[in-house]
């Protein structure tokens, strides 16, 4: 809920889940899924791998 300039409270509508329930998602979700998958599949930079290895040794 938010307030307007004159102090009235306004309820904001929640996104409708109809599309998700019916199995139809907006077209932009495919591009977002592809981007996510690319990032997840990327190799870690060597410096970050070394840093994580150092943390593993300490714990």
Secondary structure, 3 states (H helix, E strand, C coil): CEECCCCCEECCCCCCCHHHHCCCCCCHHHHHHHHHHHHHHCCCCHHHHHHHHHHHHHC
